[in-house]
Structure formats: structure tokens, C-alpha cells
């Protein structure tokens, strides 16, 4: 068994396991929560228990807007992770830890103190997400362009923000990294506002609205057409979908009232923007296929709400942040600016090796929409190819870290506890080339 622990410490989820394995031992929320009915704070994996009712739970996160603001809380979460879930003995173990790009030196010092002074790990290696995703993708396709050219553009749509990061020979080119201050947390908050304004007050329901976003939201390929369809009444509106909130007695988790209803929008798009007549034909076909009884009658005895255009307007913010009042360009422009910051010789390779990772890329048709937005901005002589990690974009970073941890050179790349005690945090950090 490997004596290297790999921890992908995201703002939303912690992915942790042993180096050399294909999958992490656990994927748990990087937060702690206290339900209103309890005085006990629940940590990480305890939040995933089906028996726990997290309705209106008070939430505390160690990360805010991509920065570690509560090292003590992060230390307690890691302590639970290492002792209860991974069952490791840190003094005999090395740690590979991921860190957000451009982490402040004061935060780096806090992390080093926790790892070497609180947990007494034997050695530490700090990596950034884009280089690990690049490593995993090049090993997954050894004869592909990413592996041969040793060059890619990693688009990481994470919990706190979205990065477009060029990677060359396993090193992230910091001068070419572009960031959007928009991630999964902002999208969930926007969905909370929309639902609270139109239906039920859900401003305190972070876990429930995360579930709603993951189950029901999708990326529209033709927003104007879909807005027209979303205005239709009754069965003509194929975007209408009902989500039932937990009542705390019969069920403690929310659920989609009719799962088949949630997937009806997939019958609409054929990959090209449809004319209004085409949408009308699709509606007529849908009416024929529908069951005779109307399944969308709202049961007033249940606490539930209906979504229509919110389902595609929330992911739309990644492509149109200005609609949310943010003075920022969309994801396609962000990618173009990142590539234009690099040497012109790299441009054709970068456009042809765009890798999507992060939880927000799981929205249906995300890659298709991004390619459609990107193509008009890219010179005609360049090809655009977007690769999605189909198996799991959430685990791409961790799997890259697992590969690196199992390489024979890994121990030589680490900073040992003796190095840290002799040289201090700042000088040790220079070894990681960040």
C-alpha cells in the first residue's frame, strides 16, 4: 500500500485517497453544518448520511471566494478525514495537496504550519489543479495531442471561480492564467434568489438548492427559442418540472416529483438552433407521447415548487456574467484571452487541446455550447477541440495527483519536515515552481 495521501482540497468538495489508486477513498463536502434541531456540528461525510435532515442547516466553510479564511476549521476537517476516513498515521506518510492558483503567501504559511506542526506529516508536495488534470489526460490518451505536444488549456469550473490555465510540459503558465469570479457557489446562490422571488423562500437551503441545480439545470443551445418555449402553459412547456422539498417526517431529502419530466428537454435539441416551426412540431410530438393525466398538478399538501426557465438561465451565467451584473467577459472570451497571453506558436495546439474539468462542467451540453461560443472568436485556420472527462470531471485533479504520487521521482520532489524546520515555509515553497 502506498504511503502517500493525495488530497484535492476544493472549496466545495474534498477528494482524498491513497496515491496509486484509481479512485479516491472519499469525496465529501469541505464544510461543517448544524441542523436547527441539533447542537452538534456535523463534519464532511456525516453530511451525506441519508438519515440527516439538513433543512435550514447553519453552514460553515473554511474557504470563501477561493481563499482559506478559517485554517482552524480546515484543520478539524482534515483531522476527521485522516483519522476516521483514511485511518492513516501522518508521521509515516507523505502528503500531496492541491492548492488554488495564486494562493497568498500568508495562507501558504498557515497550511504549512497545519501540515508539519499540527499533523507532523513526513513530507509535503503542493500542486495546482491544471497541471494535475493535464498529467491525467496525457496518461489517459498516450497517443493523443495533449500527450504528444505536452501542451493543453485546462478550463477548471470549480466551486469558487473558473480558471482558464495554459499548461506546458506539466507546468502551469501563470502569466497566461485568466480567472472568472464565478463558480458553482454563485450559480447556486442565483438559483436561490430566483426560486425565492418566484415561489418559496429557500435562501437558507444550500444543500437542497445544490441538489436542485445538479439534477435539473442544463445549458441551452438557443436561449431565445428556449425562453419562448418556457412561456408556454401546461404540456406545451417541456421545461416545466416540479421539485418536492423535504417535510422532515416522511422524507428528509428533496426529490424531483417526476424524473421523466426532468429529461423531456433532451428531445428538443438536435445540435442546431431550431426554428419556431421546428419547436412547434416538437411540442406537438411531445403532446402525443404524454400520458393522459396531467402529472404536473401541484399537490397543495406538499411543500414544492416548479422550475421553468430557471433551469437554463442559471448555467447561462457562465457564458453571460454581465446578465448577473458582473463586469466580466464570458467563458469563451476568457479562454481566448488566456491563449492570446501565450506565445503565438502555442495557439493552434492550445485551441485543439481544451480540457474541461470541475463540477460545473457537468451541466448537459456544456461542451457543445462552449464550442459554439468559441468558434466565432477563433481564427478560421485553427481547429477547436474540447475534451470532457466523461467518467468524472470532479475526479480528474485527484487522479492526476494519484499518478504523480505513484511516480518514482515523487519523494525527491517533496519538502520534508526537516527542510521545513531548517528553511521555513517561504524558501521551501520555491521548490514547487508556483
N, C-alpha and C positions, 0 to 999 in steps of 0.2 A: 504494500500500500504506500502511496506517495506521502511524503511528509511536507508537502506544500499545500497550503489552503489558498484557494482563489476566491476572492470576494469582489463582486461587481456591485459597488455601493452606490446605487442610484438614488435620486431624490424621492422616487415613488416606491421602488422595489429593491430589496437586497437579494442578489443571486449568489449563493455560496455553495462550495463543494470542494472536493479534493482534486488537485492537479493531475491531469492524465485521463480523467473520466470524460465521457461524452456529455453527460448531463449533470447539472448541479444537484446537490442533496436537497436543497430547499430554495424556493422562491417565495419570499414573504414580504409583507409591507414594511417599509422603513419608517415606522411610526408607532406611537402608542395611543390607545384610546380608552376612555372610561364611559361605559353606558350610564344613563341617568339613574338606573335602578341599582347601581353598584358603587362601592367606594374604591374598588380595586382597579388599577390601571392594567390593561391587557397589552401584552407585547407581541409584536411580529406574528408568529404562527398562531397564537391564541386568537387573533382577529379573524382567522379563516375558519374557525370551528363553526359547523352548521348550527350548533345549539345557541351560539351567542347572538343576542338581538342588539345590533349596533345602531338602532334608530335614534337619531338626535344625540349620538355619542360625542363627547368632547375629545378633540383630536390634538395631538402634539407631534410635530415633525422636527427632526434635527436639522433638516435642510429648508431654506427659504430662498426662492429665486436663484437656485443653483449654488448657494453658498452655505457652508456648515455654520449655523448660528448657535447651535446648542451642543457643544462637544460632550458634556456630561450625559445628555440623553443618548447620544450616539454610542458612547462608551457602555451604557447599560444595555442597549440593544445588542451590541457586539458581544457583551458578556453572556447574555442569554443565548445568542447564536452559537458561540464557541463551546459553551458548557452543556447546553441542553440539546441542541440540534446536531451539531457536528461532533460533539464529545471528543475534543482534542486537548492536548497538553501544550500550550503555547511555547514554553521554553525549549521544546524539542522540535518546533515547527517553524517553517518559513512562511511568509505571507506575501501573496501577490494581490495588491489592492488597486482598484481603478479610482481615478480622481477626475473631476471635471477639468476641462481645459481652462487655463489661465487662473488657477486657484491662487489666492493671495498668500504671500509668504507667512503671514501670521496664522492662517488656517493650517498651512502645511506644518508649522511648528506644533500646533495643538494636536494634529493627527499623529505626528512622530512621537510626541510625549505619551499619548494614549497607548500606542503600539509597543513602544520599547520600555516605558516606565510603569504603566499600569498592567499590561498583559505580559511583558517580558518575552516577546517573540524573539526567536533566534536570528532572523534576518527578514528584510523587507525589500520588495521591489514595487515601485509605483508606476503604473502605466496609464495612458489615456485611452479612451474608448475607440477613437477612429483607427489607431494603429492595430489594436487587437481585432477589430472587425476585418480589416484588410488582411491580417495574418490568417484568420479563419477562412475567409473567402478564397484566398490564393491556395490554401491547402485543400479546400473542398473541390476546387476545379484546377488541378495542377497544370492542365494544358490550356487554360483559358487566358484571356488577355491580361487580367489582373495579375496572374502569376508570372506570365512571360515578361510583361512590361514593368512589373514591380511598382505599379502606379495606379491609384484609384482616387475617386472622390467619394468620401463617406458622408451620407446625409443622415444625421442622427436626430430623430424627432423624439425627444425624451420627455420627462415629466415637467421640468422647469423651463427648458428652452430647446431651440432647434439649432444645430450646427451644420454647416457645410464645410467639411475639412478635407483638403487635399493631402494624400499620403504618398510619400515617395520612398521606396526601399525601406518600408516598415517604420518610417519616421513621419510624424505629422508636421506639415509645413505651417508653422504658427502664423507666419506673415500672410498666409492665404486663407486662414480660417475666417468665416463670416458667421455671425450669430443673429438669430431672431429671438426676441424675448417673448416667445410664445411656445407653450408646451401643453402636455396633457392636462395639467392643473388648470391652466387658463381656459381651456376648452370646457372642462367640467364646470368651472365657475360660470361661464357664459350660458351653458345649458341650464344651470340652476336658476339664473336670472330669467331666462325665457319662460321656463315652466312656472316659476313663482309668480311672474307677472300675468300669465295666461290661465293658470289652473290652480295649483296647490302650492302653498309655501314650503319649499324644500331647501331653503338656504342653509340649513344646518345638516343636511343629509349627504355628506360627502361620499360615503361608501355606496349608498343607494344610487346616487346620480352617476358615479363611476360605472356602476353596473349597467345603468340605462344607456350611457354613452357607448360602452363596449358592445352591447347587444343590438342596439337599434340604429346607431348613426352610420352613415355611409357618405362617400364622396360623389357629388353629382357631376355628370359629364356635360350637362347642358342646364345651367341654373335657371335661365329664363323660362325654358319649357317646363322644368320641374315646379317652378313657382306657380305656373298656370294650373298644372295638374293638382297641386296641393290646395288650391282654392275650391276644387270641385266638392260637391256634397256627396255623402253616402258612399255607395260602392264605387263610384267613379274615381274616388280619391284613393289610389293604391298605396299612398304613403301613410295613410291613417293607421295608427297602431296604438293599442292600449297597454299600459304598464300598471300592474297592481302593486300597491305599496304593502309592506308587512303590517299586520294588525296586532302582532305581539302575542296572539293567543293560538290561532290555527297555524300560522306560519311566521317565521322570524326573518325571512328573506323575501325581497321583492321578486316578481317574475313577470314575464311577458304573457299577457292574457291568452293570445293565440299565436304560437310560434310560426304557423304557416302564413299568417297575416303579415308578420315582420319581414318575410322574404319575398313578398309579392313585387317589390320594386325591381327585383332582378330580372323579371320578364320584360321590363321596359326597354333597357338599353341594349342595343346591338353593336355598340362600339362607335357609332357615328351619331351626331346630333340629329334628332328626329324632327320632321316637320310636324305642325299641329295636326295634320290629317293622319300621319302615322301614329301619333299619340292617341288620337280618337279611335283608330282601329284597334289599338292595343287595349283601350278601355272596353270596347265592345266585346273583344275576345275574353277579357277578364270577367265581364258580367256573365258570360256563358259558363265559364268554369266555376264561378262562385257557388257555394251551397245556397239552397233556397232561403234558409233562415238567415237573418242578419246577426252576425256574431259580434257586431260592434255596439250592441245595445249596452249602455253603461248601467251597471248594477249599482244603485244608489246606496246599497247597504255596504258596499266595499269602498275603500279609500283608493281611488285610481285616477289616472289622468291619461289624456290622449295626446300623442305627438303627431304632427304632420310635417310642415316644412322645417321644424327644428332639427329633424333627423339629418338633413344635408346642409343646413345653414351653419351648424356648429363646426364641422370639419372644414367648411368653406373658409374659415378664418385663417387657416394655414396658408391659403393661396391669396387671400384678400384681407390682410391685417388692418388695412385702412378702414374697413367697414366696422371694425371694433373700436375705432378712434385712435389706433396706434399709428404713429408716424414712422412706419416701416414698410419696406418692399415685401412682396410675397416670396414664397419659397423658390419659385423659378428664377426670379431676379437675384435672389441670394446666391443660388448656385452659379449663375453666370458671373457675378462679381467675384466669387471665390476663385473660379477658374481663370478669370482675367487677371487676378493678382499673381498668377504663376507665370513661368517662362513660356513664351509662345509655342515652343517645341512640345510642351506637355499638353496643350489644349486639345488636340484631336483624341489623345489617349484618355484624358480625363472625361470628356463628353461620352466616350464609349464605355466607360467603366464606372458608372454611378451606382453606388451600393446603398440601398435603403435599410436602415436599422432603427430600432426603438419602437415602443408600443403604439405611438400614434400613426405609424405606417400600416397598422393592421386594418384600418378602415377599408372596406371593399372599394376597389377601383382606384386606390390612391396612386399607384404607379402609372396607370393609364392616363389619369388626369394630369399628373405631373409632366408626362411626356408630351401631352397635348399643349400644355402651357409653355413648355421649354422649347419646342421645335421652332416657333417663330422668332425666338431670341438668339438662336444659334446659327452661325454661318452655314450656308447650304452645302458646302463641301465637307462638313463634319457630320458623322453619324451620331445619333443619340441612342444610347442603350442603357436602360435602367434595370438593375438586378435587385430582386427582392429575395430575402432569405425566407423561402416558402415555409420551411419547417418551423422556424420561430425567430422573428426579428428581435424578440426580447432576450433570447439566449445567445445571440451572435457574439456579443462582447465577452461573455463568460467563457464560451467555447474557445475563443481566441486566447484568452488568458490561460485556460487549461492546457492548450497546445504549447504555449510559451513556458509554462511551469514544468512541463514534462521534457523540455529540450535539455540536452547535456550541458549547455552553457549557462543555464539559469542561475546556478549558485554563484558563478563568477560575476554575474550582473547585479547581484543583491548588495544591499548595505547591511552589514552585520551589526549586532548590538554593540560590539566593541568599537566599531567605526563610529557609531553614533555617540558613544560616551567620550571618545577621544576628540572628534572633529566638530560635533554639534550638527544640528539639523540643516542649516543653510549649505554647508560645504558638502554634506552627504547628498543633498538633493541634486547637486551638479552632475552626479553620475547618471541621472535618468534623462539628461538632454532635453528637458522640457523648457 
